[in-house]
């Protein structure tokens, strides 16, 4: 990947811990006035003290200083030595890079293929940023069927449609089933039966290395090209059990809303040239990527992988999505040696990625300039962010330690020095834990990292990984 020597200094924005607290507390008001009441008994009366002067919330989100000294290999080795030997890390592999120069500063088995768990989503989102516009949307349609009274719900690969009465489903900005219903009724179309056309996807809807118990556990649904709230039985609950037949479930919910017997719903194919009766669009790709990354949503990530496949002429299947992702990354100059993926979410225990590759993607996102990636991307350079790389938006897709998404409940007790400073994609399976992201060290220098642990349960390995990230934050390693 070209462009290791930066042509201009990056000014990556980092959320500092104190600023994070101020922003969260003062989000709805710029000026806060506190009015304590004090009691003084004077001749049996009550005196109320005057209120104190107003306190103004001062945001503390500032760019990383351009003059910050770079960490050294020896300095990092000294800082990480006490924590990387922890046996709780199990089989441990890692890579740490200076985010300004792209210089690799510390590694341990960085070329070793590791089970990535959900950090595998980084590959999918990177491919999406390389080949699709940030405002790309999917359109779900309803058309007239070939039989009298039949309509066909034509899936487009969007699992976010909601049937919530108020239209506010699990996914922000998702299309509404009620809008489809209103449009269908406005046509005056008689509806006696519904077919659901899932032909946009190919192959099986369950990947190698997935566990069917994860359907009831709420981690995944069979990957149909249309779902209601990601196939959740309880639409607003993140880890709700999922339905076994998401596409048919969507058809049945549409039937119920139209007053049609749900027993009259089946799979089928839309006739060529059918009259369109209704259509709704997904949220923009950038919003769906954010949701998939911050909350580690497997269904959303798999759907985005198929979206990448369709955009690049590949079959919209697990294999096609994996191939499309690899092709996009390779065209952008990434070394894919050691990569082997069965899915787009990292849920498969058969997935393997070397930490070198994951760290390199984050480094390219953070570098001040990356002409090679730009040249191989269809994304408008004017919309790629301040560093000029199409991958730069990924920096904002990462959870914040101790504050958001899958990192909200970490770094709150142990390793709390890193809270608000580390931004990283998490990965958690019974056999794998990982962190891939970036942090501002004590000298004010951005470090990108990929930390991967296999062969330990997450309740053991995650605190050990957090300790490594905490050491990076506390490193004054120049």
C-alpha positions in Angstrom: 0.0 0.0 0.0 1.5 3.3 -1.1 1.7 6.6 0.7 3.4 5.5 4.0 5.3 8.8 4.2 2.6 11.4 4.8 2.5 14.3 2.5 0.7 16.4 5.1 0.2 16.0 8.8 -2.9 14.3 9.9 -5.2 16.0 12.4 -7.2 13.1 13.6 -9.9 14.0 16.1 -9.7 12.2 19.3 -12.4 12.2 22.0 -10.7 13.0 25.3 -11.9 11.5 28.5 -12.8 14.8 30.2 -14.5 16.1 27.1 -16.5 13.0 26.8 -18.0 13.5 30.2 -18.7 17.1 29.6 -20.4 16.4 26.2 -22.6 13.6 27.7 -23.6 15.6 30.7 -24.1 18.9 28.9 -25.5 17.6 25.6 -28.9 19.3 26.0 -27.7 22.6 27.5 -24.7 24.9 27.0 -25.2 26.7 30.2 -26.0 24.9 33.4 -27.3 26.7 36.5 -27.2 24.9 39.9 -29.5 26.2 42.6 -28.6 24.7 46.0 -31.0 25.6 48.8 -29.5 26.4 52.2 -31.5 26.8 55.4 -30.8 29.3 58.1 -33.0 29.7 61.0 -33.2 33.4 61.9 -35.9 34.2 64.3 -37.7 31.1 63.1 -37.5 32.1 59.4 -35.9 30.6 56.3 -33.3 32.4 54.2 -32.6 31.2 50.6 -29.0 31.7 49.4 -28.5 33.4 46.0 -27.7 31.0 43.2 -24.1 30.7 42.1 -22.8 32.0 38.8 -23.7 29.9 35.8 -21.2 27.2 34.7 -20.5 27.0 31.0 -19.8 23.5 29.5 -16.5 23.7 27.6 -16.1 21.0 24.9 -12.7 19.3 25.1 -12.6 17.5 21.7 -9.4 18.7 20.1 -7.2 17.4 17.3 -4.1 15.4 18.0 -1.1 17.8 18.2 0.9 17.9 15.0 4.1 18.2 17.0 3.6 15.1 19.2 6.8 13.0 19.3 6.6 9.6 17.7 6.8 6.4 19.8 9.8 4.2 19.3 10.1 0.5 19.0 12.1 0.2 22.2 9.7 2.5 24.1 6.7 0.4 23.0 8.4 -2.9 23.8 9.1 -1.6 27.3 5.6 -0.4 27.9 3.9 -3.6 26.5 6.3 -6.1 28.0 4.5 -6.4 31.4 1.0 -7.0 29.9 1.5 -9.0 26.7 3.0 -12.0 28.6 -0.3 -12.4 30.5 -1.4 -16.1 30.1 -5.0 -14.9 30.0 -4.3 -13.8 26.5 -4.0 -17.4 25.3 -2.7 -17.6 21.8 -1.9 -13.9 21.2 -1.0 -12.0 18.1 -0.8 -8.3 17.6 0.4 -5.3 15.5 0.9 -1.7 16.6 1.6 1.1 14.1 2.3 4.9 14.3 -0.8 6.4 12.8 0.9 9.4 11.4 3.8 7.8 9.5 2.4 4.3 9.0 5.6 2.8 10.6 5.0 -0.6 12.3 6.4 -0.2 15.8 5.6 -3.5 17.6 4.4 -6.9 16.5 3.9 -10.4 17.9 3.0 -13.1 15.4 1.4 -10.4 13.2 1.3 -12.6 10.2 -0.4 -15.5 12.0 -4.0 -16.1 10.9 -6.3 -15.7 13.9 -10.0 -16.2 14.5 -11.1 -12.6 14.3 -14.7 -12.8 15.7 -16.5 -9.5 15.0 -13.3 -7.6 14.0 -13.9 -9.4 10.7 -16.5 -6.6 10.0 -13.6 -4.2 9.4 -12.9 -5.9 6.1 -16.5 -5.7 5.0 -16.9 -2.1 5.9 -13.6 -1.2 4.2 -14.7 -2.9 1.0 -18.0 -1.1 1.2 -16.2 2.3 1.5 -14.0 1.4 -1.4 -16.7 0.4 -3.9 -20.0 2.1 -2.8 -21.1 5.7 -2.3 -21.8 6.6 1.3 -25.4 7.5 0.5 -26.2 4.2 -1.2 -29.7 2.8 -0.4 -31.6 -0.4 -1.0 -35.1 -0.3 -2.4 -37.7 -2.8 -1.2 -40.7 -3.0 -3.6 -44.1 -4.5 -3.9 -45.4 -5.4 -7.3 -48.5 -7.0 -8.8 -48.4 -10.7 -9.0 -49.3 -12.9 -12.0 -52.5 -14.2 -10.3 -55.6 -12.1 -9.5 -55.3 -10.7 -6.0 -51.6 -11.6 -5.7 -48.9 -9.1 -4.8 -45.2 -9.8 -4.5 -42.9 -8.4 -1.9 -39.6 -8.1 -3.7 -36.6 -8.2 -1.4 -33.5 -6.1 -2.1 -31.2 -7.2 0.7 -32.4 -4.8 3.5 -32.9 -6.5 6.9 -34.0 -3.2 8.6 -37.6 -2.8 7.6 -39.8 -2.2 10.7 -43.3 -2.9 11.6 -43.4 -0.9 14.8 -46.6 1.0 15.1 -44.8 4.3 15.6 -42.3 3.5 12.9 -39.4 3.6 15.2 -37.8 0.2 15.0 -34.5 -1.2 16.1 -32.6 0.4 13.2 -32.6 4.3 13.1 -33.9 5.6 9.9 -35.2 2.3 8.7 -38.0 2.0 6.1 -41.5 1.4 7.5 -43.9 -1.5 6.7 -46.7 1.0 7.2 -45.5 3.1 4.3 -45.7 0.0 2.0 -49.2 -0.7 3.3 -50.4 2.9 2.7 -49.0 2.9 -0.9 -50.6 -0.5 -1.7 -54.0 0.6 -0.4 -53.8 3.9 -2.4 -53.6 1.9 -5.6 -56.9 0.2 -4.9 -55.2 -3.2 -5.6 -57.1 -6.2 -4.4 -54.9 -8.4 -2.2 -55.7 -12.0 -1.4 -52.3 -13.5 -1.3 -48.6 -12.5 -1.0 -45.5 -14.0 -2.5 -42.0 -13.0 -1.2 -39.3 -12.9 -3.9 -35.9 -13.6 -2.3 -34.1 -14.2 -5.6 -31.7 -11.3 -5.2 -29.7 -13.6 -2.9 -28.1 -16.9 -3.9 -27.1 -20.0 -2.0 -27.6 -21.0 1.6 -28.8 -18.6 4.2 -26.5 -20.0 7.0 -22.7 -19.8 6.8 -20.2 -22.5 7.6 -18.9 -22.1 11.1 -22.2 -20.6 12.4 -24.0 -22.2 15.3 -27.8 -22.5 15.1 -28.1 -21.9 18.8 -27.1 -18.3 18.0 -30.6 -17.8 16.4 -32.3 -18.3 19.7 -29.4 -16.5 21.4 -30.0 -13.4 19.3 -26.7 -13.1 17.5 -27.8 -14.0 14.0 -30.8 -14.8 11.9 -30.8 -17.0 8.7 -29.7 -14.5 6.1 -32.7 -13.8 4.0 -32.7 -10.6 1.8 -35.6 -9.1 3.7 -36.3 -9.1 7.5 -38.3 -7.1 10.0 -36.0 -5.5 12.5 -33.2 -7.9 11.7 -35.5 -10.9 12.3 -35.9 -10.1 16.0 -38.8 -11.6 17.9 -38.7 -8.6 20.2 -38.1 -5.8 17.7 -36.4 -3.3 20.0 -34.2 -5.8 22.0 -30.6 -6.1 20.7 -30.1 -9.7 21.5 -33.7 -10.8 21.1 -34.2 -14.4 19.8 -34.5 -14.3 16.0 -37.1 -16.0 13.7 -36.2 -19.0 11.7 -37.7 -17.7 8.5 -37.2 -14.0 8.2 -38.4 -13.5 4.7 -41.7 -15.3 5.2 -42.1 -13.6 8.5 -41.9 -10.2 6.7 -44.5 -11.4 4.3 -46.8 -12.5 7.1 -46.4 -9.2 8.9 -47.3 -7.4 5.6 -50.3 -9.7 5.2 -51.6 -8.9 8.7 -51.2 -5.2 8.2 -53.3 -5.5 5.0 -55.9 -7.7 6.5 -54.8 -10.8 4.5 -54.7 -14.3 6.0 -51.0 -14.9 6.9 -51.5 -18.5 5.7 -51.7 -17.1 2.2 -48.0 -16.1 2.2 -45.4 -18.1 0.3 -42.1 -17.7 -1.5 -42.4 -16.8 -5.1 -40.9 -14.8 -8.0 -42.1 -11.4 -9.3 -43.3 -11.6 -12.9 -41.2 -9.8 -15.5 -42.4 -6.2 -16.1 -44.7 -6.3 -13.1 -46.5 -3.1 -12.1 -44.9 -1.5 -9.1 -47.4 -0.8 -6.3 -45.1 0.4 -3.5 -41.5 1.0 -2.6 -39.4 2.1 0.5 -35.7 2.8 0.8 -33.2 1.9 3.4 -31.1 4.4 5.4 -27.9 5.5 3.7 -25.0 3.0 3.7 -23.0 5.2 6.0 -25.7 5.0 8.7 -26.0 1.2 8.3 -22.3 0.8 8.6 -22.2 2.8 11.8 -24.9 0.6 13.3 -23.2 -2.6 12.2 -19.9 -1.5 13.7 -20.8 0.3 16.9 -23.3 -2.4 18.0 -21.5 -5.3 16.2 -24.7 -6.2 14.3 -24.0 -9.5 12.5 -27.2 -9.4 10.3 -26.5 -5.8 9.1 -22.8 -6.7 8.4 -23.8 -9.7 6.4 -26.3 -7.7 4.4 -23.6 -5.1 3.6 -21.3 -7.8 2.4 -24.0 -9.0 0.0 -24.5 -5.3 -1.1 -20.8 -5.1 -1.9 -21.1 -8.3 -3.9 -24.1 -7.0 -5.9 -22.3 -3.7 -6.6 -19.2 -5.5 -8.1 -21.0 -8.1 -10.1 -20.4 -11.0 -7.8 -23.1 -13.5 -6.7 -25.0 -12.3 -3.6 -24.0 -15.3 -1.5 -21.6 -15.9 1.4 -18.9 -16.9 -1.1 -19.7 -14.0 -3.4 -19.6 -11.5 -0.6 -16.2 -12.8 0.6 -14.8 -12.7 -2.9 -16.0 -9.2 -3.5 -14.5 -8.0 -0.3 -11.2 -9.6 -1.0 -11.1 -8.2 -4.5 -11.8 -4.7 -3.4 -9.1 -4.8 -0.7 -6.6 -6.4 -3.0 -7.2 -3.7 -5.6 -6.6 -1.1 -3.0 -3.1 -2.6 -2.3 -3.7 -4.7 0.8 -1.7 -7.9 1.4 -4.3 -10.6 1.9 -1.8 -13.4 2.7 -3.3 -15.6 5.5 -6.9 -14.4 4.9 -9.6 -17.0 4.9 -13.3 -15.9 5.5 -16.6 -17.8 5.4 -18.8 -14.8 6.1 -18.9 -11.0 6.2 -19.5 -10.5 10.0 -16.8 -12.6 11.7 -19.3 -14.8 13.4 -17.9 -18.0 11.8 -15.3 -19.9 13.8 -13.8 -20.9 10.5 -12.7 -17.3 9.7 -9.0 -16.4 9.9 -7.3 -13.0 9.5 -3.7 -12.0 10.5 -3.6 -8.9 12.8 -1.2 -7.3 10.3 -4.1 -6.9 7.8 -6.6 -5.5 10.3 -4.1 -3.1 11.7 -3.0 -2.0 8.2 -6.6 -1.1 7.3 -7.0 1.1 10.3 -3.6 2.7 9.6 -4.6 3.6 6.1 -7.8 5.1 7.5 -5.7 7.3 9.8 -2.9 8.3 7.4 -2.9 11.9 6.1 -3.0 10.8 2.5 -3.5 7.5 0.5 -3.5 8.0 -3.2 -3.4 4.2 -3.9 -6.6 3.6 -2.1 -8.2 6.7 -3.7 -7.3 5.6 -7.2 -9.0 2.2 -6.7 -12.2 3.6 -5.2 -15.4 4.8 -6.8 -16.0 7.1 -3.8 -15.9 10.8 -4.6 -12.7 12.1 -3.0 -14.5 15.2 -1.9 -16.6 13.0 0.4 -13.9 10.9 1.9 -13.0 13.0 4.9 -10.0 15.1 6.0 -7.3 12.6 5.3 -8.2 11.9 1.7 -8.5 8.2 2.2 -11.8 6.5 1.3 -11.4 4.5 4.5 -11.2 7.5 6.8 -15.0 7.4 7.8 -14.2 4.0 9.5 -12.5 5.9 12.3 -15.9 7.2 13.3 -17.6 3.8 13.1 -15.6 2.5 16.1 -17.1 2.3 19.6 -15.6 4.5 22.3 -14.1 2.9 25.4 -16.4 3.2 28.4 -19.0 5.1 26.5 -20.6 3.7 23.3 -21.8 0.4 21.7 -19.9 -2.8 22.4 -17.3 -0.9 24.5 -19.8 0.9 26.7 -19.4 -1.5 29.7 -15.6 -1.9 29.4 -12.9 0.3 30.9 -15.3 1.5 33.5 -13.6 -0.2 36.5 -10.4 -1.8 35.4 -8.1 -0.1 32.9 -10.2 3.1 33.2 -7.3 5.3 32.1 -8.2 4.3 28.6 -11.8 5.3 28.9 -12.7 7.9 26.3 -9.3 7.5 24.6 -9.5 4.1 23.0 -11.8 3.6 19.9 -11.9 0.1 18.7 -14.0 -2.6 17.1 -14.6 -5.5 19.4 -14.7 -9.2 18.6 -16.1 -11.8 20.9 -16.7 -15.5 20.4 -16.3 -18.4 22.9 -12.9 -19.1 21.4 -11.8 -15.6 20.4 -11.6 -12.0 21.6 -10.1 -9.1 19.7 -9.7 -5.3 19.7 -8.8 -3.4 16.5 -8.7 0.4 16.6 -6.6 3.5 17.6 -5.7 5.4 20.7 -3.9 8.7 21.6 -0.8 7.9 23.7 0.4 10.1 26.6 2.7 12.1 24.2 -0.3 12.9 22.0 0.6 10.5 19.2 -2.0 8.3 17.4 -1.3 4.6 17.5 -3.3 2.1 15.5 -3.5 -1.5 16.7 -4.9 -5.0 16.2 -4.9 -7.2 19.3 -6.1 -10.8 18.9 -6.6 -13.5 21.4 -7.6 -17.1 20.7 -8.1 -20.2 22.9 -9.4 -18.4 25.9 -13.0 -17.6 27.0 -13.9 -14.0 26.6 -14.4 -13.4 30.3 -10.7 -14.2 30.7 -9.2 -12.7 27.6 -11.1 -9.4 27.3 -9.7 -7.9 30.5 -6.2 -8.9 29.4 -6.8 -7.2 26.0 -8.1 -4.1 27.7 -4.9 -4.0 29.8 -2.8 -4.0 26.6 -4.9 -1.1 25.1 -4.6 0.7 28.4 -0.8 0.3 28.2 -0.9 1.9 24.8 -2.8 4.8 26.1 -0.4 5.3 29.0 2.7 5.0 26.9 5.0 7.9 26.7 7.2 6.0 24.4 9.1 8.5 22.4 
